[in-house]
Amino acid sequence: MSKEPDEPGGWRYALLTADAAPRCGARRKTDGEACRAPAMPNGRCHKHGGTATGPRTAEGRERCLAAPWKHGARAR
């Protein structure tokens, strides 16, 4: 049948494993408390700088510079 909750693979075991994950800890603007979202390997969650690292290549930097470019008469 199904696995017992406390056995590896059971729902309670998975919940305890998820709760043991390191947390972000960045301060929230609204109340100053620490963010409790699961952290990525760099120590922050996806909302506080865990994913984006910016452009790494010259081509990527060029794309970032060209992104806000407007077309038309004022582009010159």
Residue pairs with C-beta under 8 A, 6 or more apart in sequence:
3 9
3 10
4 10
5 11
5 12
5 13
6 12
6 13
7 13
18 38
21 38
21 39
22 38
22 39
22 43
23 34
23 35
23 36
23 37
23 38
23 39
24 34
24 35
24 36
24 37
24 38
24 39
24 43
24 44
24 45
24 47
24 48
24 50
25 34
25 35
25 39
25 43
25 44
26 34
26 35
26 44
26 45
26 48
26 49
27 33
27 34
27 35
28 34
28 35
35 45
35 47
35 48
37 45
37 46
37 47
37 48
38 45
39 45
39 50
40 46
40 50
40 51
42 49
42 50
44 50
54 64
55 61
55 63
55 64
69 75
